[in-house]
């Protein structure tokens, strides 16, 4: 006969988005409400949980981010470096003060 054990919950220090979404999907499949899921998971906002539950209800099974078209995170060097040099020449060490003084005159 197994002895009764207290139900203990471990707090994870880090978890990936996919792990959180998988947990949401698991609890959603067990018929937890979004409010109940939110009380179990602090790593995701309630509106995000509602969104994911709706997507699971609509048949989504993939837990990864959908590919989105975004602007590039960096500017190409030949454009960015030249623009930066021009800004520095114009503003100099004074920063934005030169710009604002020029237009106040």
HELIX and SHEET records of a PDB file:
HELIX    1   1 UNK A   17  UNK A   29  1                                  13    
HELIX    2   2 UNK A   34  UNK A   40  1                                   7    
HELIX    3   3 UNK A   46  UNK A   57  1                                  12    
HELIX    4   4 UNK A   77  UNK A   91  1                                  15    
HELIX    5   5 UNK A   92  UNK A   94  5                                   3    
HELIX    6   6 UNK A   96  UNK A  104  1                                   9    
END                                                                             
